[in-house]
Amino acid sequence: MKTAVVLTALAASLVALPAAASVELATKSKCMACHQVDKKALGPSFKDIGAKYKGDKTAEAMLADGIVNGVKGKWGKIPMPPQKVAPADAQALAKWILTL
Protein backbone atom coordinates (compact mmCIF):
# COMPACT_ATOMS: atom_id res chain seq x y z
CA MET A 1 0.00 0.00 0.00
CA LYS A 2 2.81 2.41 0.91
CA THR A 3 4.51 1.70 -2.41
CA ALA A 4 1.34 2.59 -4.32
CA VAL A 5 0.99 5.88 -2.41
CA VAL A 6 4.63 6.79 -3.03
CA LEU A 7 4.38 5.92 -6.72
CA THR A 8 1.16 7.93 -7.08
CA ALA A 9 2.74 10.94 -5.40
CA LEU A 10 5.84 10.64 -7.58
CA ALA A 11 3.74 10.36 -10.75
CA ALA A 12 1.67 13.39 -9.75
CA SER A 13 4.80 15.46 -9.16
CA LEU A 14 6.18 14.47 -12.57
CA VAL A 15 2.95 15.47 -14.28
CA ALA A 16 3.07 18.88 -12.59
CA LEU A 17 6.80 19.35 -13.24
CA PRO A 18 6.76 20.36 -16.94
CA ALA A 19 4.39 23.31 -16.43
CA ALA A 20 6.33 24.60 -13.42
CA ALA A 21 9.65 24.04 -15.18
CA SER A 22 8.40 25.90 -18.23
CA VAL A 23 7.33 28.95 -16.24
CA GLU A 24 10.76 28.88 -14.65
CA LEU A 25 12.37 28.48 -18.08
CA ALA A 26 10.30 31.35 -19.48
CA THR A 27 11.36 33.53 -16.56
CA LYS A 28 15.01 32.49 -16.84
CA SER A 29 14.93 33.12 -20.61
CA LYS A 30 13.53 36.62 -20.00
CA CYS A 31 10.30 35.83 -21.92
CA MET A 32 8.29 37.27 -19.03
CA ALA A 33 9.71 40.75 -19.74
CA CYS A 34 7.31 41.02 -22.70
CA HIS A 35 4.83 38.15 -22.21
CA GLN A 36 2.61 36.94 -19.38
CA VAL A 37 0.87 33.59 -19.08
CA ASP A 38 -2.68 34.89 -19.21
CA LYS A 39 -2.52 38.64 -19.87
CA LYS A 40 -1.35 40.69 -22.83
CA ALA A 41 1.74 42.72 -22.03
CA LEU A 42 4.09 44.13 -24.66
CA GLY A 43 3.52 40.87 -26.52
CA PRO A 44 0.54 38.51 -26.55
CA SER A 45 -0.14 36.21 -23.61
CA PHE A 46 1.17 32.69 -23.83
CA LYS A 47 -2.44 31.44 -23.57
CA ASP A 48 -3.44 33.56 -26.60
CA ILE A 49 -0.49 32.20 -28.58
CA GLY A 50 -1.41 28.63 -27.63
CA ALA A 51 -5.06 29.21 -28.60
CA LYS A 52 -4.14 30.74 -31.96
CA TYR A 53 -2.12 27.70 -32.98
CA LYS A 54 -4.19 24.97 -31.31
CA GLY A 55 -4.46 21.98 -33.61
CA ASP A 56 -1.74 23.20 -35.99
CA LYS A 57 0.71 20.31 -36.37
CA THR A 58 3.50 22.66 -37.45
CA ALA A 59 2.98 25.10 -34.56
CA GLU A 60 5.60 23.72 -32.18
CA ALA A 61 8.41 23.94 -34.73
CA MET A 62 7.18 27.33 -35.98
CA LEU A 63 7.02 28.79 -32.46
CA ALA A 64 10.46 27.43 -31.53
CA ASP A 65 11.88 28.93 -34.72
CA GLY A 66 10.20 32.25 -33.93
CA ILE A 67 11.72 32.29 -30.46
CA VAL A 68 15.23 31.69 -31.79
CA ASN A 69 15.03 33.81 -34.98
CA GLY A 70 12.42 36.44 -34.09
CA VAL A 71 8.95 37.15 -35.44
CA LYS A 72 7.59 40.13 -37.32
CA GLY A 73 3.99 40.97 -38.23
CA LYS A 74 2.13 38.04 -36.66
CA TRP A 75 0.85 39.87 -33.58
CA GLY A 76 0.84 43.50 -34.61
CA LYS A 77 3.44 46.13 -35.34
CA ILE A 78 5.88 45.33 -32.54
CA PRO A 79 8.32 42.61 -33.69
CA MET A 80 9.84 40.06 -31.36
CA PRO A 81 13.61 40.13 -31.86
CA PRO A 82 15.63 36.90 -31.91
CA GLN A 83 16.13 35.57 -28.41
CA LYS A 84 19.35 34.17 -26.96
CA VAL A 85 17.76 30.84 -26.11
CA ALA A 86 19.17 27.38 -26.81
CA PRO A 87 17.17 25.59 -29.52
CA ALA A 88 16.22 22.83 -27.03
CA ASP A 89 14.89 25.46 -24.60
CA ALA A 90 12.96 27.16 -27.41
CA GLN A 91 11.42 23.79 -28.28
CA ALA A 92 10.46 23.19 -24.63
CA LEU A 93 8.92 26.67 -24.38
CA ALA A 94 6.96 26.18 -27.60
CA LYS A 95 5.64 22.83 -26.42
CA TRP A 96 4.62 24.35 -23.08
CA ILE A 97 2.88 27.33 -24.72
CA LEU A 98 0.79 24.97 -26.82
CA THR A 99 -0.47 23.22 -23.67
CA LEU A 100 -1.99 26.40 -22.23
C-alpha positions in Angstrom: 0.0 0.0 0.0 2.8 2.4 0.9 4.5 1.7 -2.4 1.3 2.6 -4.3 1.0 5.9 -2.4 4.6 6.8 -3.0 4.4 5.9 -6.7 1.2 7.9 -7.1 2.7 10.9 -5.4 5.8 10.6 -7.6 3.7 10.4 -10.7 1.7 13.4 -9.7 4.8 15.5 -9.2 6.2 14.5 -12.6 3.0 15.5 -14.3 3.1 18.9 -12.6 6.8 19.4 -13.2 6.8 20.4 -16.9 4.4 23.3 -16.4 6.3 24.6 -13.4 9.6 24.0 -15.2 8.4 25.9 -18.2 7.3 28.9 -16.2 10.8 28.9 -14.7 12.4 28.5 -18.1 10.3 31.3 -19.5 11.4 33.5 -16.6 15.0 32.5 -16.8 14.9 33.1 -20.6 13.5 36.6 -20.0 10.3 35.8 -21.9 8.3 37.3 -19.0 9.7 40.7 -19.7 7.3 41.0 -22.7 4.8 38.1 -22.2 2.6 36.9 -19.4 0.9 33.6 -19.1 -2.7 34.9 -19.2 -2.5 38.6 -19.9 -1.3 40.7 -22.8 1.7 42.7 -22.0 4.1 44.1 -24.7 3.5 40.9 -26.5 0.5 38.5 -26.6 -0.1 36.2 -23.6 1.2 32.7 -23.8 -2.4 31.4 -23.6 -3.4 33.6 -26.6 -0.5 32.2 -28.6 -1.4 28.6 -27.6 -5.1 29.2 -28.6 -4.1 30.7 -32.0 -2.1 27.7 -33.0 -4.2 25.0 -31.3 -4.5 22.0 -33.6 -1.7 23.2 -36.0 0.7 20.3 -36.4 3.5 22.7 -37.4 3.0 25.1 -34.6 5.6 23.7 -32.2 8.4 23.9 -34.7 7.2 27.3 -36.0 7.0 28.8 -32.5 10.5 27.4 -31.5 11.9 28.9 -34.7 10.2 32.3 -33.9 11.7 32.3 -30.5 15.2 31.7 -31.8 15.0 33.8 -35.0 12.4 36.4 -34.1 9.0 37.1 -35.4 7.6 40.1 -37.3 4.0 41.0 -38.2 2.1 38.0 -36.7 0.8 39.9 -33.6 0.8 43.5 -34.6 3.4 46.1 -35.3 5.9 45.3 -32.5 8.3 42.6 -33.7 9.8 40.1 -31.4 13.6 40.1 -31.9 15.6 36.9 -31.9 16.1 35.6 -28.4 19.3 34.2 -27.0 17.8 30.8 -26.1 19.2 27.4 -26.8 17.2 25.6 -29.5 16.2 22.8 -27.0 14.9 25.5 -24.6 13.0 27.2 -27.4 11.4 23.8 -28.3 10.5 23.2 -24.6 8.9 26.7 -24.4 7.0 26.2 -27.6 5.6 22.8 -26.4 4.6 24.3 -23.1 2.9 27.3 -24.7 0.8 25.0 -26.8 -0.5 23.2 -23.7 -2.0 26.4 -22.2 
